[in-house]
């Protein structure tokens, strides 16, 4: 159990750009909480050294800019490069955000529909990576949305959209064992790539009413104009908000709450929940996450430009 007096300290060690670093100090459920995001500019040696330095000194270490697991239809596949980072942790609980992606993000979509903030029925939704956010992927058909799963498009550059969960399952179970063994930088924008945009796959952005999922995929490949689009994502800084507004986005939704002017990634926020509960992530069930979320009363942040 954590010390109920000592402030909780969560650090997200990210392979992303250090220019996005941030700190927030908040009070949650009566506890003082310090959340930090520290980027390592795509350097695995720096990330490992930072993790080893933090191990045993903070309440949770979150892996940012990389997933430990990709998930499809009940199967989890471990990313080889992420395992290198996780193996550097010996004492402190380590999380990657997957626990929140399967709970908070499902709930966020349901809340958006039920509150009237967004009506998903009949809307065309581009989910840039479904295996990164399988909770979202499963919820979209329940809300009568028309999904396009962009896993092959955005991760591998193969212009083949996936339109059903059955096809996604087949493709994921076939390819993920291979993909997870690749260098992570081959399938995801890390380091300085998170700060630059190469407009590609424009017809899929144009097709969609709603663009959802990982912000770094969206930012990396988005077109010059996104007029009237709805974006559902997280890990947003004030600079990101200004960029999306300038490109014509109508509505922006962050699935994680605003803290000190930005929303942190699901990995950092999962570190918060693990620390508040005083348990290791492997001890937690989806209901544990949901019960804590009920107490925190987090709802999506909806911005209409």
Secondary structure in CASP SS format (residue, H / E / C, confidence):
PFRMAT SS
TARGET T0000
AUTHOR 0000-0000-0000
METHOD secondary structure of the structure
MODEL  1
X C 1.00
X C 1.00
X C 1.00
X C 1.00
X C 1.00
X C 1.00
X C 1.00
X E 1.00
X E 1.00
X E 1.00
X E 1.00
X E 1.00
X E 1.00
X E 1.00
X C 1.00
X E 1.00
X C 1.00
X H 1.00
X H 1.00
X H 1.00
X C 1.00
X E 1.00
X E 1.00
X E 1.00
X E 1.00
X E 1.00
X E 1.00
X E 1.00
X C 1.00
X C 1.00
X E 1.00
X E 1.00
X E 1.00
X E 1.00
X E 1.00
X E 1.00
X E 1.00
X E 1.00
X E 1.00
X C 1.00
X C 1.00
X C 1.00
X C 1.00
X H 1.00
X H 1.00
X H 1.00
X H 1.00
X H 1.00
X H 1.00
X H 1.00
X H 1.00
X H 1.00
X H 1.00
X H 1.00
X C 1.00
X C 1.00
X C 1.00
X C 1.00
X C 1.00
X E 1.00
X E 1.00
X E 1.00
X E 1.00
X E 1.00
X C 1.00
X C 1.00
X C 1.00
X C 1.00
X E 1.00
X E 1.00
X E 1.00
X E 1.00
X C 1.00
X C 1.00
X E 1.00
X E 1.00
X E 1.00
X E 1.00
X C 1.00
X H 1.00
X H 1.00
X H 1.00
X H 1.00
X H 1.00
X H 1.00
X H 1.00
X C 1.00
X C 1.00
X C 1.00
X C 1.00
X C 1.00
X C 1.00
X C 1.00
X E 1.00
X E 1.00
X C 1.00
X C 1.00
X H 1.00
X H 1.00
X H 1.00
X H 1.00
X C 1.00
X C 1.00
X H 1.00
X H 1.00
X H 1.00
X H 1.00
X H 1.00
X H 1.00
X H 1.00
X H 1.00
X H 1.00
X H 1.00
X H 1.00
X H 1.00
X C 1.00
X C 1.00
X C 1.00
X C 1.00
X C 1.00
X C 1.00
X C 1.00
X C 1.00
X E 1.00
X E 1.00
X E 1.00
X E 1.00
X C 1.00
X C 1.00
X C 1.00
X C 1.00
X C 1.00
X C 1.00
X H 1.00
X H 1.00
X H 1.00
X H 1.00
X H 1.00
X H 1.00
X H 1.00
X H 1.00
X H 1.00
X C 1.00
X C 1.00
X C 1.00
X E 1.00
X E 1.00
X E 1.00
X E 1.00
X C 1.00
X H 1.00
X H 1.00
X H 1.00
X H 1.00
X H 1.00
X H 1.00
X C 1.00
X C 1.00
X C 1.00
X C 1.00
X C 1.00
X E 1.00
X C 1.00
X C 1.00
X H 1.00
X H 1.00
X H 1.00
X H 1.00
X H 1.00
X H 1.00
X H 1.00
X H 1.00
X H 1.00
X H 1.00
X H 1.00
X H 1.00
X H 1.00
X H 1.00
X H 1.00
X C 1.00
X C 1.00
X C 1.00
X C 1.00
X H 1.00
X H 1.00
X H 1.00
X C 1.00
X C 1.00
X C 1.00
X C 1.00
X E 1.00
X H 1.00
X H 1.00
X H 1.00
X H 1.00
X C 1.00
X C 1.00
X C 1.00
X C 1.00
X C 1.00
X C 1.00
X H 1.00
X H 1.00
X H 1.00
X H 1.00
X H 1.00
X H 1.00
X C 1.00
X C 1.00
X E 1.00
X E 1.00
X E 1.00
X C 1.00
X C 1.00
X H 1.00
X H 1.00
X H 1.00
X H 1.00
X H 1.00
X H 1.00
X H 1.00
X C 1.00
X C 1.00
X C 1.00
X C 1.00
X C 1.00
X C 1.00
X C 1.00
X C 1.00
X E 1.00
X E 1.00
X E 1.00
X E 1.00
X C 1.00
X C 1.00
X C 1.00
X C 1.00
X H 1.00
X H 1.00
X H 1.00
X H 1.00
X H 1.00
X H 1.00
X H 1.00
X H 1.00
X H 1.00
X C 1.00
X C 1.00
X C 1.00
X C 1.00
X E 1.00
X E 1.00
X E 1.00
X E 1.00
X C 1.00
X C 1.00
X C 1.00
X E 1.00
X E 1.00
X C 1.00
X C 1.00
X E 1.00
X E 1.00
X C 1.00
X C 1.00
X H 1.00
X H 1.00
X H 1.00
X H 1.00
X H 1.00
X H 1.00
X H 1.00
X H 1.00
X H 1.00
X H 1.00
X H 1.00
X H 1.00
X C 1.00
X C 1.00
X C 1.00
X H 1.00
X H 1.00
X H 1.00
X C 1.00
X C 1.00
X H 1.00
X H 1.00
X H 1.00
X H 1.00
X H 1.00
X H 1.00
X H 1.00
X H 1.00
X H 1.00
X H 1.00
X H 1.00
X C 1.00
X C 1.00
X C 1.00
X C 1.00
X E 1.00
X E 1.00
X E 1.00
X E 1.00
X C 1.00
END
